[in-house]
């Protein structure tokens, strides 16, 4: 029986207007977002941001524009 290798990819979300990271997390082997740290400024938007990131991943992207001025990037 072959072992399934678990792969996670780290990412962060940057507020380009403020020039700082406002959230970070992992993308698990199934393409789901798991949050590590978030600022209060985005805490109510986490499910929407996760959904946008998952759509980007499904399209083969490793980063991109969320709602302006937010962008996400794989590390």
Helices and strands as residue ranges (DSSP letters): E 9-15, E 20-27, E 33-38, G 40-45, H 46-58, E 63-65, E 70-74
